[in-house]
Amino acid sequence: MSIPAIVLIGAEHPDELRAGFARYRQEYDVRLAASCREALEITHDVVGAGGTVAMFVSESVVPDAESVLHAFHKLREKVPTARRVITAHWDRFLTDAPTLRPGMAAGKYDAYLLMPRGVRDEEFHNAITDLLSDWGSTVADPEVVAVKIVSPARDGLTLAIRDFLDRMGMPSRVYAPDSEGGRFVLDLVEGEATFPLVYALNRPVIRARTVRDVAIGIYGAPTDLDLDHVVDVAVVGGGPAGLATAVYAASEGLSTVILEAEAIGGQAGTSSMIRNYLGFPRGISGMRLAQRARNQALRFGARFYTGQVVDELRPGSDGAPHVLCTESGEVHARSVVIASGVAYRKLRVEPLEELVGSGVFYGAAMTAAREMEGQDVFVVGGGNSAGQAAVHLARFARSVTVLVRRPSLGETMSSYLIGEIEHNPRISVRTCTHVVDGGGDGRLEWLCLEDVRTDERERVSAYGLFLLLGAEPHCDWIPAEVARDPRGFVLTGRDVPKEHWHDGLPPAELATTVPGIFCAGDVRAGSMKRVASASGEGASVVPLVHAYLAPEGD
């Protein structure tokens, strides 16, 4: 496997630029170009030899280009997956910033950094390694592999398993059965092999029939662990709201259990890059945000059970604990926080529903994006998740078309994402359009698009369709005693029907109609569907849990 390249562009301060990247030479092919033309030639040679470029790093001024942003535009056409960094010399950092920073907001490059002023400038290197880490998590075959998947074909289940592992922060690679990696795993299997096989963390090989088999095989089932006692708080859902609850509850000494049906992070975990979350000026992927929060909660003693679908919640009464029922056993808890999030609404076009996993995907499907290299793909949805998915897909696909029923994106999408989409030559937007049909021989090949104003239809070629259609709550398991609105979202606080108020007062803001059962995040009626607001609600619910659990008179 060829070593990925880092291409430096520096004419005014080449020695400082070269010295700043000296520590990366052992694991990257670091090349120095004196101009944009030379950088393009280097990139052509690297790609022509079967390699790739992980990062382009330029001074704030490029001699033979209109601007460094114009140079990056040309380089992005050659290697869309590469991260792009401007590192300005300290003599120019403040003077060049006003004209260059708007380009970062528009997604033309990833970071504006001060050039290292000597050895061990760890603030600089922290930014560089973060960006290289993000790059490494999006390449088709990561070099650091935590999980081996053996499968003769990249079918829907294999892709779903990889997507789950990506969202859990566990890089994986698929091996053919007759490859060296495939034979290594097959030698560990007793009896006849059935595919896909999953080998992770020196655990027994998993014969995967579902993603849940993989989750339980890696993380274990509740009955495999000590759950004989009653816990203080059980959190249903491991998205931003559930993770924030877990961190704050566990840090304050409450015994805390988190049950997550799929992968930690929820819908936010599928976001390739969240740029408007407080404290991350260069952005952070949903997976990394979720895994950092998970590790933080684990540090305080919280316990996570992944792949656990809650089938029923039986409210306790007269001091008895609430009971959460799963296929693997029961969890008894003095309090429960419902943070199960929402699912994307179905398209309900039957021929396309039959192709889910074979070119049609609900959600951003980070792993599937890698399979779209050189293809034409479509994203349906006008929210931030759809915008983030389009930007990520554009790193791989030849073209990305965003389809929305509204006349514009302005009503539903953040302006920073609209700016990125407008400045990305691979992305186009078709407004007042929806999908009415589609099909293919075993996988998606075409779509039929309809103009909602004229009813005019057009058939287009399509290799991928990513559906991010809005929210439906995960509430089938919630008992009738917990009041919900007509759409199925959980009612809390003043939204609770007045017949459930006590002494003329509504429940606390995040409390439901059942004492000891709380709700936070997207599944709550009236919540703002944003990562930051979900995290805030998850943190805010913990004082209410404390107050409920406190002995009378405390």
C-alpha positions as CSV (number, residue, x, y, z in Angstrom):
1,M,0.0,0.0,0.0
2,S,1.4,3.4,-1.0
3,I,2.1,6.0,1.6
4,P,-0.4,8.9,1.5
5,A,1.1,12.2,0.6
6,I,1.0,15.7,2.2
7,V,1.6,18.4,-0.4
8,L,3.0,21.7,0.9
9,I,2.8,24.8,-1.2
10,G,5.3,27.5,-0.1
11,A,7.5,30.0,-2.0
12,E,8.0,32.7,0.5
13,H,8.8,30.6,3.6
14,P,9.6,27.1,2.3
15,D,12.1,26.3,5.1
16,E,9.6,27.1,7.9
17,L,6.9,25.1,6.1
18,R,9.2,22.1,5.6
19,A,10.4,22.2,9.2
20,G,6.8,22.4,10.4
21,F,6.0,19.0,8.8
22,A,9.3,17.3,9.5
23,R,7.7,15.0,12.1
24,Y,5.2,13.6,9.6
25,R,7.8,12.4,7.1
26,Q,8.1,8.9,8.7
27,E,4.5,8.1,7.9
28,Y,3.5,10.4,5.1
29,D,5.1,11.3,1.7
30,V,5.7,15.0,2.4
31,R,6.3,16.9,-0.8
32,L,7.1,20.6,-1.1
33,A,5.9,22.6,-4.2
34,A,6.9,26.2,-4.9
35,S,3.8,27.0,-6.9
36,C,0.2,25.8,-7.6
37,R,1.4,24.4,-11.0
38,E,4.1,22.3,-9.3
39,A,1.5,21.1,-6.6
40,L,-0.8,20.0,-9.5
41,E,2.1,18.1,-11.1
42,I,3.0,16.4,-7.8
43,T,-0.6,15.5,-7.3
44,H,-0.9,14.1,-10.8
45,D,2.2,11.9,-10.2
46,V,0.9,10.7,-6.8
47,V,-2.5,9.8,-8.1
48,G,-1.1,8.3,-11.3
49,A,1.0,5.9,-9.3
50,G,-2.0,4.7,-7.4
51,G,-1.6,6.8,-4.3
52,T,-3.6,9.6,-2.8
53,V,-3.1,13.0,-1.1
54,A,-4.3,13.3,2.5
55,M,-3.7,17.0,2.9
56,F,-2.8,20.1,0.9
57,V,-1.1,22.8,3.0
58,S,-0.4,26.2,1.6
59,E,1.0,29.6,2.6
60,S,-1.6,32.3,2.5
61,V,-0.1,33.6,-0.8
62,V,0.5,31.3,-3.9
63,P,2.7,32.8,-6.6
64,D,1.0,31.6,-9.8
65,A,-2.7,31.5,-8.8
66,E,-5.3,34.3,-8.4
67,S,-5.5,33.3,-4.8
68,V,-4.8,30.4,-2.5
69,L,-8.5,29.6,-2.7
70,H,-8.3,29.4,-6.5
71,A,-5.4,27.0,-6.0
72,F,-7.4,24.8,-3.6
73,H,-10.3,24.8,-6.1
74,K,-8.0,23.3,-8.7
75,L,-6.5,20.8,-6.3
76,R,-9.9,19.7,-4.9
77,E,-10.9,18.7,-8.5
78,K,-7.9,16.3,-8.5
79,V,-8.4,14.9,-4.9
80,P,-11.8,15.8,-3.4
81,T,-11.1,13.8,-0.2
82,A,-7.9,15.7,0.8
83,R,-8.1,18.1,3.7
84,R,-7.0,21.7,2.8
85,V,-5.1,24.0,5.2
86,I,-3.8,27.5,5.0
87,T,-0.9,28.2,7.3
88,A,0.0,31.8,7.2
89,H,3.4,33.2,8.2
90,W,3.2,35.3,11.4
91,D,4.0,38.4,9.4
92,R,0.9,37.9,7.3
93,F,-1.5,36.0,9.6
94,L,-3.6,39.1,10.7
95,T,-3.4,41.0,7.4
96,D,-4.5,38.0,5.3
97,A,-7.2,36.7,7.6
98,P,-10.1,39.1,6.7
99,T,-10.0,38.1,3.0
100,L,-9.4,34.3,3.6
101,R,-11.7,33.5,6.5
102,P,-14.9,33.9,4.6
103,G,-13.7,31.1,2.3
104,M,-13.4,28.8,5.3
105,A,-17.1,29.5,6.2
106,A,-18.0,28.6,2.6
107,G,-16.2,25.3,2.9
108,K,-13.4,26.2,0.4
109,Y,-10.8,25.0,2.9
110,D,-10.7,23.4,6.4
111,A,-8.4,25.4,8.6
112,Y,-6.6,28.7,8.9
113,L,-3.5,28.3,11.1
114,L,-0.5,30.2,12.2
115,M,2.7,28.7,10.8
116,P,4.8,27.0,13.5
117,R,7.1,29.4,15.2
118,G,9.6,26.8,16.2
119,V,9.8,23.2,17.3
120,R,7.0,21.5,19.4
121,D,4.2,24.0,18.4
122,E,1.7,21.5,19.7
123,E,-1.3,23.8,19.1
124,F,-0.5,23.7,15.4
125,H,0.1,20.0,15.4
126,N,-3.1,19.2,17.3
127,A,-5.0,20.9,14.5
128,I,-3.1,19.0,11.8
129,T,-3.5,15.6,13.4
130,D,-7.2,16.2,14.0
131,L,-7.6,16.9,10.3
132,L,-5.5,13.9,9.3
133,S,-7.6,11.7,11.7
134,D,-10.8,13.0,10.0
135,W,-9.3,12.2,6.6
136,G,-8.3,8.7,7.8
137,S,-11.8,7.9,8.9
138,T,-13.3,8.7,5.5
139,V,-10.9,6.8,3.2
140,A,-12.2,3.6,1.6
141,D,-9.8,1.3,3.4
142,P,-8.3,2.6,6.6
143,E,-4.7,1.6,7.4
144,V,-5.4,1.1,11.1
145,V,-8.0,-1.7,11.2
146,A,-9.8,-2.6,14.4
147,V,-12.3,-5.0,12.9
148,K,-11.9,-7.5,10.0
149,I,-15.0,-8.3,8.0
150,V,-14.9,-11.4,5.7
151,S,-17.4,-11.4,2.9
152,P,-17.3,-12.5,-0.8
153,A,-19.6,-9.6,-1.7
154,R,-20.2,-6.1,-0.4
155,D,-23.9,-6.6,0.1
156,G,-26.4,-4.6,2.1
157,L,-25.7,-6.4,5.4
158,T,-21.9,-6.0,5.0
159,L,-22.3,-2.3,4.3
160,A,-24.6,-1.9,7.3
161,I,-22.1,-3.6,9.6
162,R,-19.4,-1.3,8.3
163,D,-21.6,1.7,8.9
164,F,-22.3,0.6,12.5
165,L,-18.6,0.1,13.1
166,D,-17.7,3.5,11.6
167,R,-20.2,5.2,13.9
168,M,-18.8,3.4,16.9
169,G,-15.3,4.7,16.0
170,M,-14.0,1.2,15.0
171,P,-12.2,1.3,11.6
172,S,-12.9,-1.8,9.6
173,R,-11.9,-3.4,6.3
174,V,-13.6,-6.0,4.2
175,Y,-11.6,-9.0,3.1
176,A,-12.4,-11.6,0.4
177,P,-12.4,-15.1,1.8
178,D,-9.4,-16.1,-0.3
179,S,-7.3,-13.1,0.8
180,E,-4.6,-13.2,3.5
181,G,-6.9,-11.4,6.0
182,G,-9.8,-13.6,5.0
183,R,-7.9,-16.8,5.5
184,F,-6.7,-15.6,8.9
185,V,-10.3,-15.2,10.1
186,L,-11.6,-18.4,8.5
187,D,-8.9,-20.4,10.3
188,L,-10.6,-19.2,13.6
189,V,-14.0,-20.6,12.6
190,E,-15.2,-24.0,13.6
191,G,-17.4,-25.8,11.1
192,E,-18.7,-24.4,7.8
193,A,-18.4,-20.6,7.4
194,T,-21.4,-18.4,6.7
195,F,-20.8,-14.8,5.5
196,P,-20.3,-12.1,6.6
197,L,-17.9,-13.0,9.4
198,V,-16.7,-10.3,11.8
199,Y,-13.6,-10.5,13.9
200,A,-12.9,-7.8,16.5
201,L,-10.8,-7.2,19.5
202,N,-9.6,-10.8,19.8
203,R,-13.2,-11.9,20.5
204,P,-14.8,-15.0,19.0
205,V,-15.6,-14.7,15.3
206,I,-19.2,-13.4,14.9
207,R,-21.4,-15.1,12.3
208,A,-23.4,-12.0,11.5
209,R,-27.0,-12.2,10.4
210,T,-27.9,-8.7,11.6
211,V,-26.0,-5.6,12.8
212,R,-27.4,-6.4,16.3
213,D,-25.4,-9.7,16.3
214,V,-22.2,-7.6,15.8
215,A,-23.1,-5.1,18.5
216,I,-23.8,-7.9,21.1
217,G,-20.8,-9.9,20.0
218,I,-18.5,-6.9,20.6
219,Y,-20.2,-5.2,23.6
220,G,-22.1,-8.0,25.2
221,A,-25.8,-8.3,26.2
222,P,-27.2,-7.0,29.5
223,T,-27.7,-10.5,30.8
224,D,-23.9,-11.0,30.4
225,L,-23.2,-8.3,32.9
226,D,-24.2,-7.4,36.4
227,L,-27.6,-5.9,36.3
228,D,-29.1,-7.6,39.4
229,H,-29.5,-4.4,41.3
230,V,-31.6,-1.3,40.7
231,V,-29.8,1.6,39.0
232,D,-30.5,5.2,39.8
233,V,-31.1,6.2,36.2
234,A,-31.6,4.3,32.9
235,V,-31.2,6.3,29.7
236,V,-32.9,5.0,26.6
237,G,-30.9,6.3,23.6
238,G,-27.2,7.1,23.1
239,G,-27.6,10.2,21.0
240,P,-26.4,13.7,22.1
241,A,-29.2,14.0,24.7
242,G,-28.6,10.5,26.2
243,L,-24.9,11.0,26.2
244,A,-25.1,14.3,28.0
245,T,-27.4,12.8,30.6
246,A,-25.0,9.9,31.1
247,V,-22.0,12.2,31.6
248,Y,-23.7,14.5,34.1
249,A,-25.6,11.8,35.9
250,A,-22.5,9.5,36.3
251,S,-20.2,12.4,37.2
252,E,-22.6,13.3,40.1
253,G,-22.5,9.8,41.5
254,L,-25.7,8.3,40.1
255,S,-25.5,4.7,38.9
256,T,-26.2,5.1,35.2
257,V,-27.1,2.7,32.4
258,I,-27.5,3.6,28.8
259,L,-29.4,1.4,26.4
260,E,-28.8,2.1,22.7
261,A,-30.6,0.2,19.9
262,E,-28.0,1.0,17.2
263,A,-24.8,2.9,17.3
264,I,-23.8,5.5,19.9
265,G,-24.4,9.0,18.6
266,G,-27.8,8.5,17.1
267,Q,-28.5,10.6,14.0
268,A,-25.8,13.0,15.0
269,G,-23.3,10.2,14.8
270,T,-23.9,9.9,11.1
271,S,-22.9,13.6,10.4
272,S,-19.6,13.8,8.6
273,M,-18.8,17.2,10.0
274,I,-20.7,19.4,12.5
275,R,-19.3,22.9,12.2
276,N,-21.6,24.9,14.4
277,Y,-21.1,23.0,17.7
278,L,-19.7,25.2,20.5
279,G,-16.0,24.7,21.2
280,F,-15.0,23.1,17.9
281,P,-13.9,25.9,15.6
282,R,-12.7,23.5,12.9
283,G,-15.8,21.3,13.3
284,I,-16.1,17.8,14.5
285,S,-17.6,14.7,13.0
286,G,-20.7,13.3,14.7
287,M,-18.9,10.0,15.4
288,R,-16.0,11.7,17.1
289,L,-18.3,13.9,19.2
290,A,-20.3,10.8,20.3
291,Q,-17.2,8.6,21.1
292,R,-15.6,11.4,23.1
293,A,-18.8,11.8,25.1
294,R,-19.1,8.0,25.5
295,N,-15.5,7.8,26.8
296,Q,-16.2,10.7,29.2
297,A,-19.3,9.0,30.6
298,L,-17.4,5.7,30.9
299,R,-14.7,7.5,32.9
300,F,-17.4,8.5,35.5
301,G,-18.7,4.9,35.7
302,A,-21.7,4.9,33.3
303,R,-22.4,1.6,31.6
304,F,-23.3,1.3,27.9
305,Y,-25.2,-1.6,26.4
306,T,-25.2,-1.3,22.6
307,G,-27.6,-3.1,20.3
308,Q,-30.3,-3.3,22.9
309,V,-33.8,-2.5,21.7
310,V,-36.2,-1.5,24.5
311,D,-39.5,-3.4,23.8
312,E,-41.4,-2.2,26.7
313,L,-41.3,0.3,29.6
314,R,-43.3,-0.8,32.7
315,P,-43.7,2.2,35.0
316,G,-43.1,1.5,38.7
317,S,-45.6,2.4,41.4
318,D,-45.6,2.7,45.2
319,G,-41.8,3.0,45.3
320,A,-41.2,0.1,42.9
321,P,-38.6,0.7,40.2
322,H,-39.4,1.2,36.6
323,V,-38.7,-1.8,34.4
324,L,-37.2,-1.6,30.9
325,C,-37.7,-4.9,28.9
326,T,-35.3,-6.0,26.2
327,E,-34.9,-9.3,24.3
328,S,-31.7,-9.9,26.5
329,G,-33.2,-9.1,29.9
330,E,-34.7,-6.4,32.1
331,V,-33.2,-3.3,33.6
332,H,-34.7,-2.0,36.8
333,A,-34.3,1.7,37.4
334,R,-35.4,4.3,40.0
335,S,-35.7,6.9,37.2
336,V,-35.8,6.7,33.4
337,V,-34.7,9.3,30.8
338,I,-36.3,8.8,27.4
339,A,-33.8,10.1,24.8
340,S,-34.5,7.6,22.0
341,G,-34.4,10.3,19.3
342,V,-36.2,10.2,16.0
343,A,-36.0,8.2,12.8
344,Y,-36.1,9.5,9.3
345,R,-39.5,9.4,7.7
346,K,-40.0,6.8,4.9
347,L,-40.2,7.8,1.3
348,R,-43.0,5.3,0.7
349,V,-42.1,4.7,-2.9
350,E,-42.3,0.9,-2.9
351,P,-39.8,0.1,-5.7
352,L,-37.2,2.1,-3.9
353,E,-38.0,0.7,-0.4
354,E,-37.1,-2.7,-1.9
355,L,-33.6,-1.3,-2.8
356,V,-32.7,0.0,0.7
357,G,-29.1,-1.1,1.3
358,S,-28.5,-1.5,-2.5
359,G,-28.1,2.1,-3.5
360,V,-30.9,3.5,-1.4
361,F,-30.1,4.6,2.1
362,Y,-31.9,6.3,5.0
363,G,-29.6,8.8,6.7
364,A,-26.2,10.0,5.8
365,A,-24.8,6.4,5.5
366,M,-21.2,7.5,6.0
367,T,-19.8,4.2,4.8
368,A,-21.9,4.0,1.7
369,A,-20.4,7.4,0.6
370,R,-17.1,5.6,-0.1
371,E,-18.9,3.3,-2.5
372,M,-20.1,6.3,-4.6
373,E,-16.8,7.2,-6.1
374,G,-17.2,8.6,-9.6
375,Q,-21.0,8.2,-9.5
376,D,-24.1,10.4,-9.7
377,V,-26.0,10.5,-6.4
378,F,-29.1,12.3,-5.0
379,V,-29.9,13.5,-1.5
380,V,-33.5,14.1,-0.5
381,G,-34.0,16.6,2.3
382,G,-33.6,20.3,3.1
383,G,-32.3,20.1,6.7
384,N,-28.7,20.4,8.1
385,S,-28.3,16.6,8.0
386,A,-29.0,16.6,4.3
387,G,-26.6,19.4,3.7
388,Q,-23.8,17.7,5.7
389,A,-24.5,14.5,3.8
390,A,-24.3,16.3,0.4
391,V,-20.9,18.0,1.3
392,H,-19.5,14.6,2.5
393,L,-20.7,12.7,-0.6
394,A,-19.2,15.4,-2.9
395,R,-15.7,14.1,-1.7
396,F,-16.4,10.9,-3.6
397,A,-19.3,11.2,-6.1
398,R,-19.0,12.8,-9.5
399,S,-22.1,14.8,-8.9
400,V,-24.5,15.3,-5.9
401,T,-28.0,16.6,-6.5
402,V,-30.0,17.9,-3.5
403,L,-33.7,17.5,-4.0
404,V,-36.2,19.6,-1.9
405,R,-39.9,20.2,-2.2
406,R,-39.6,23.8,-1.0
407,P,-38.6,26.7,-3.3
408,S,-35.3,27.2,-1.5
409,L,-33.0,25.8,1.3
410,G,-33.1,29.0,3.3
411,E,-36.1,28.1,5.5
412,T,-34.6,24.8,6.8
413,M,-30.8,24.8,6.4
414,S,-28.1,26.8,8.2
415,S,-26.5,29.5,6.1
416,Y,-23.0,28.1,6.6
417,L,-24.1,24.8,4.9
418,I,-25.9,26.7,2.1
419,G,-22.7,28.5,1.5
420,E,-20.7,25.3,1.3
421,I,-23.2,23.8,-1.1
422,E,-23.2,26.9,-3.4
423,H,-19.4,26.9,-3.6
424,N,-19.0,23.2,-4.3
425,P,-18.9,22.6,-8.0
426,R,-20.0,18.9,-7.6
427,I,-23.2,19.8,-5.8
428,S,-26.4,21.2,-7.4
429,V,-29.8,21.9,-5.9
430,R,-33.2,21.1,-7.5
431,T,-36.0,22.9,-5.7
432,C,-39.7,22.1,-5.9
433,T,-38.8,18.5,-6.8
434,H,-39.6,15.1,-5.3
435,V,-38.9,11.4,-6.1
436,V,-41.9,9.4,-7.4
437,D,-40.3,6.3,-8.8
438,G,-37.0,4.4,-9.3
439,G,-35.5,1.0,-9.8
440,G,-32.7,-1.1,-11.2
441,D,-31.6,-4.7,-11.6
442,G,-30.7,-5.6,-8.1
443,R,-29.5,-2.2,-7.1
444,L,-30.5,1.4,-7.8
445,E,-29.9,2.5,-11.4
446,W,-32.5,5.3,-12.1
447,L,-35.0,7.7,-10.5
448,C,-38.1,9.4,-11.6
449,L,-38.3,13.1,-10.4
450,E,-41.4,15.2,-10.5
451,D,-41.7,19.0,-10.4
452,V,-44.3,19.7,-7.7
453,R,-45.4,22.9,-9.5
454,T,-46.0,21.5,-13.0
455,D,-46.2,17.7,-12.4
456,E,-43.6,17.3,-15.2
457,R,-41.5,14.1,-14.7
458,E,-37.9,13.3,-15.7
459,R,-36.1,10.0,-15.5
460,V,-32.4,10.3,-14.4
461,S,-29.5,7.9,-13.9
462,A,-28.7,7.4,-10.3
463,Y,-26.2,5.2,-8.4
464,G,-27.1,6.4,-4.9
465,L,-30.1,7.9,-3.1
466,F,-29.8,9.2,0.4
467,L,-33.0,10.0,2.2
468,L,-33.1,12.5,5.1
469,L,-36.7,13.3,5.2
470,G,-37.5,14.7,8.6
471,A,-38.3,13.2,11.9
472,E,-40.6,10.5,13.3
473,P,-40.3,9.6,17.0
474,H,-39.1,6.3,18.4
475,C,-42.1,5.7,20.8
476,D,-43.7,2.4,20.2
477,W,-42.3,1.0,23.4
478,I,-43.5,3.9,25.6
479,P,-46.6,3.1,27.8
480,A,-49.9,4.9,27.4
481,E,-49.4,6.5,30.8
482,V,-46.7,8.8,29.2
483,A,-48.7,11.4,27.3
484,R,-47.7,12.2,23.7
485,D,-48.9,14.6,21.1
486,P,-50.8,13.6,17.9
487,R,-47.5,13.0,16.0
488,G,-46.2,10.7,18.8
489,F,-43.7,13.0,20.4
490,V,-43.5,12.9,24.2
491,L,-45.1,15.8,26.1
492,T,-43.3,17.4,29.0
493,G,-43.7,20.4,31.3
494,R,-46.4,22.9,30.4
495,D,-47.3,20.9,27.3
496,V,-48.6,18.1,29.5
497,P,-52.5,18.0,29.5
498,K,-53.9,20.0,32.4
499,E,-55.7,16.9,33.9
500,H,-52.2,15.6,34.7
501,W,-51.1,18.7,36.5
502,H,-50.8,18.6,40.3
503,D,-52.3,21.3,42.5
504,G,-52.7,23.5,39.4
505,L,-48.9,23.2,38.6
506,P,-47.4,21.5,35.5
507,P,-44.6,19.0,35.8
508,A,-41.1,20.2,35.5
509,E,-40.0,21.3,32.0
510,L,-38.5,17.9,31.1
511,A,-40.7,15.7,33.2
512,T,-43.5,13.5,31.7
513,T,-46.9,12.5,33.0
514,V,-45.3,9.6,35.0
515,P,-43.2,10.5,38.1
516,G,-39.7,9.5,37.6
517,I,-39.8,9.3,33.8
518,F,-38.2,12.2,32.0
519,C,-37.6,13.1,28.4
520,A,-34.9,15.0,26.5
521,G,-33.8,15.6,23.0
522,D,-35.5,15.2,19.6
523,V,-38.1,12.7,20.8
524,R,-39.6,15.4,23.1
525,A,-42.4,17.5,21.8
526,G,-41.4,21.1,21.1
527,S,-37.6,20.4,21.1
528,M,-35.3,22.1,18.7
529,K,-33.8,19.5,16.4
530,R,-30.2,20.5,16.9
531,V,-27.2,18.7,18.4
532,A,-26.4,21.5,20.9
533,S,-30.0,21.8,22.1
534,A,-30.3,18.0,22.6
535,S,-27.0,18.0,24.6
536,G,-28.3,20.9,26.7
537,E,-31.6,19.1,27.5
538,G,-29.6,16.0,28.4
539,A,-27.6,17.9,30.9
540,S,-30.6,19.9,32.2
541,V,-32.6,16.8,33.0
542,V,-30.1,15.6,35.6
543,P,-31.0,18.1,38.3
544,L,-34.6,17.0,37.9
545,V,-33.6,13.4,38.3
546,H,-31.7,14.3,41.4
547,A,-34.6,16.1,42.9
548,Y,-36.9,13.2,42.2
549,L,-34.5,10.7,43.8
550,A,-33.8,12.8,46.8
551,P,-35.3,11.5,50.1
552,E,-38.3,13.4,51.4
553,G,-37.2,16.5,53.3
554,D,-33.8,16.8,51.7
